[in-house]
Amino acid sequence: MARLPLEGIRIIDSTYVFALPYAGGLLADMGAEVIKVEGPGRPDVTRTGGYAGQFPENDIGEDWWNRPSTYNLIHRGKQSITLDMTDSRGRDAFRDLIKVSDVVMENFTPRVMRSWDLDYPNMKKLKPDIIMVSNTGYGHGGGPYSGYPAQATTQEATHGHCWITGYKDQGPSKAGASFVDFLSTWTALFAIGSALRYRNKTGQGQWADIGMYQAGVMFMSEYIMDAQVNGREGGRIGNRHPYRAPQGCYRALGDDQWITLSVGDDEGWAGMCGLMRRPELATDPMYADLLSRQRNHDQIDEIITAWTSEVDRYELMHALQGIGIAAGPVLNSKDVHYDPQFKSRGFLERVDYPKERDMGSRMFIGRPWKFSNSPLAIQGPSPTFGQHNKDVLQGLLGVDVDAYQSLVDDAVVATVPTTGEATPRVPELESLERGLLAGWDPDYLQKLGLA
Amino acid sequence: MPRLLASATILAARLTYWTDPEETERKLTSTQSQQAPSSHGPLDGVKVLDLSEDIAGSFCGRLMADYGADVLKLEPPTGASLRRMGPFFGDDPHPEKSLFYLLMNLNKKGATLNLETVTGRNILKRLVPHVDVIIESYRPGYLADLGVGYDDLVAENSSLIMTSITPFGQTGPYSQYKGEEVVNYAMGLIMSISGIQGEEPLKHGGFQAQYEGGLNGAASTSMALFMQSNTGEGQHIDISVTECVASTAMATQTTYTFMGGTLPRRRLSGSNFGHPMPCKDGWIIVQTGGGATWDTIAEFFGDPQLKEPKFADPAQRLRNTVELDQVVLDSIKERGKWDLFTKAAEARMLFGLVQTPLELLECPQLKSRDFYREIDHPVIGKVKVPASLFNLSLTPYQYTRPAPTLGQHNSEIYVDGLEYSREDFVRLRQLDVI
């Protein structure tokens, strides 16, 4: 069996929340040894179960800081150490770790890393060929927003996506959750893969400075060009397409069930008229050609809804795809676990926890790419807080037994966070009533075969 | 194998247009007014054939070109379908004026090749020994049916990486199904949590799924290239655009496997916090957390009610969210978005404002990051383009050339490179191969 792409690569993951920690999880899937570093008093914010996190069976449990869903998905396959960076021994250990690592990822504000003498010029002194990846809201440098606090939720407005997202002719909206975080996740992978290859060829490391805002704006490129040369400001068109028609999201049979479809040519429309048993619409001048369909899109939407609202969403997909029309149901967090395509590709991977974790087995999103020559996979469960303190500090860095003990005694390292508390849970039925959950499936563990 | 390698070496020596950076640079400076690169990107020396016609594959190739790879766009003689996609310069739907094609093919060279002909496929096979990566986004099985799938091409080059970006991936019951942005978004979970409860689920504006597919293409290909530089092995990389979108729903997916829940869309009223809210001249958005306490946030908005116990902690604010929204909306009604944005930063709040495309074009932060570059396209002329995805200290983003015009580098590739005679070159055109 071929090797994994990043076997033998050691990566320090000194990052928090979603963006680069998720990159760290994916790097571990690709074979890297990823060491997550947190402060005893500065645990990752996902450990509280905030940020849309959930606890197993909605139960905070004893060691709540090791149990939230988002923490566990993101930190799969990593090692965990804790170092108090406000203590010089913590910073020294961090420096020693840099000396034996290939990549350092961090998402502190520019000021913090400088104050610890851990900005790139200083890191380079410790390890000349180190690859450093920084992720901040607006990027380093002298720009007016570089010091501004930022998270993906508010950046989605600032980098322009809310301007183009929303129902037709209504106000700006968001979509998804923390969108730009994931753009940073993938940008970091691209930067690291490219920089590692360059280091192979030249022996030189470098610093990748990622600004989430900048990555988000990149995904607005065509709107910026249209504004610049045609004076057009874009705006919101709901689920429609700028050219194709009809395109939209339509009610299907059942409660809150939806089908999306997109028709790009007249033959597709004629075929769809056949499926709807309305063949006369194929030649009706109101709808027969693409331009008239664009003009009469509202009426078409009513005609389509009259048809789709009586038919199962999957049946609609297969029928439409059967005549070459792009179509698919709106899938939710439950559906993805049972959909034949996701199942067939093994998109969700099962992680079994050791008994003492009391976490059972869970399904997690793997990654959207497969390599024919490398068996990419989640390499194991997330670590508990500081699980690898001893392995890394004594085993890898050669800290002697007495010195290690004093680090423990002085709480420079820890296995229980000294700050933070679990985000309170709302009982499932109350969540349903208050609209915090759309649905709840009490038998999910049985259905998933995880009971 | 040795014979193949030997002939490959000889041919490589002839392909100076592509394999010799100095030659490339000389030609660039002599034939273009564009600035020649002063250093090389991290993917310097990587050769890529980009067969894709869509946004995702083209964006993947562009990102690789931006960071130093030599990327050759190979499109059908009629032009990649992206050339027919707007927006267009001056709203003129001319094949050289698609702004989308321009954006997605910056920094590439371009030639035409008709893969539907035997001659075209033979030419592709002659190019394969000289490349590291092929990017393609055709229907799974299309290239294999033509005899130029990954298994056929890896026989010509054992370290070949092929990156295939498709709506649902190369395998599975939907692999032959058609995708469109709205369908990828629907099946990628994001629509199930986007929009208003009771209303239709909502997609992101624009073509985010396509961009996501392209960025994942570049990310995974860079990893494969690193492995190739260690072991000499290639890969066929199979990317599903729907799975890219679904990867951004990780908090959503795990809600089910952790506690059996499905997440809703937003309620019509009472959940404006964390969503755009109208102010005097636009929209702003605010989130709790970050460095600002609730007291600071309450003072920022200025209404004393916000300091009352009913809003004191997250659980209370969630319970009284309808009332909270109204207080906040009233307090920003007469205030301007830029003033609020600056003051919020001083208060260390997590805060944003809805920027328009023109505001993004003029953004001083992006200017400080050297995000935009001015380019000079032979048909479009001088325009500013969004350029660097991220900053890199030693081998930064380089702008080298605008998108290629249709068949712009045919002569370089086929006459100078593959050494077809001028007579054969003309024949290839007349037979609709190039």
Interface residues (C-beta under 8 A of the other chain):
Chain A: A2 R3 P5 L6 Y22 M30 Y51 A52 G53 Q54 F55 P56 E57 N58 S69 T70 N72 L73 I74 Y120 Y138 G139 H140 G141 G142 G143 P144 Y145 S146 G147 Y148 P149 A150 Q151 T153 T154 Q155 E156 A157 T158 H159 G160 H161 C162 W163 I164 T165 G166 Y167 G171 P172 S173 K174 A175 G176 A177 S178 F179 F182 L183 W186 T187 L189 F190 A191 I192 G193 S194 A195 L196 R197 Y198 N200 K201 Q204 G205 Q206 W207 A208 D209 I210 G211 Y213 Q214 A215 V217 M218 F219 M220 S221 E222 Y223 I224 M225 D226 A227 Q228 V229 N230 R232 E233 G234 R236 I237 G238 N239 H241 P242 Y243 R244 Q247 G248 C249 Y250 R251 W258 I259 T260 L261 S262 G264 M317 Q321 G324 I325 A326 A327 G328 P329 V330 L331 N332 S333 K334 D335 V336 H337 D339 P340 Q341 F342 S344 R345 F347 L348 R362 M363 F364 I365 R367 P368 W369 K370 F371 S372 N373 S374 T423 P424 E428 S431 G435 L436 L437 A438 G439 W440 D441 P442 D443 Y444 L445 L448 L450
Chain B: G41 P42 L43 D44 G45 V46 L63 Y67 G68 M85 G86 P87 F89 G90 D91 L99 F100 L102 L103 Y150 P167 F168 G169 Q170 T171 G172 P173 Y174 Y177 K178 G179 E180 E181 V182 V183 N184 Y185 A186 M187 G188 L189 I190 M191 S192 I193 S194 G195 I196 Q197 E199 E200 P201 L202 K203 H204 G205 G206 F207 Q208 Y211 E212 L215 N216 A218 A219 S220 T221 S222 M223 A224 L225 F226 M227 S229 N230 T231 E233 G234 Q235 H236 I237 D238 I239 S240 V241 T242 E243 C244 A246 S247 T248 A249 M250 A251 T252 Q253 T254 T255 Y256 T257 F258 M259 G260 G261 T262 L263 P264 R265 R267 G274 H275 P276 P278 W283 I284 I285 V286 Q287 G289 G290 G291 A292 P314 A315 A345 R348 M349 L350 F351 G352 L353 V354 Q355 T356 P357 L358 E359 L360 L361 C363 P364 Q365 L366 K367 S368 R369 F371 I380 V383 K384 V385 P386 S388 L389 F390 N391 L392 S393 L394 T395
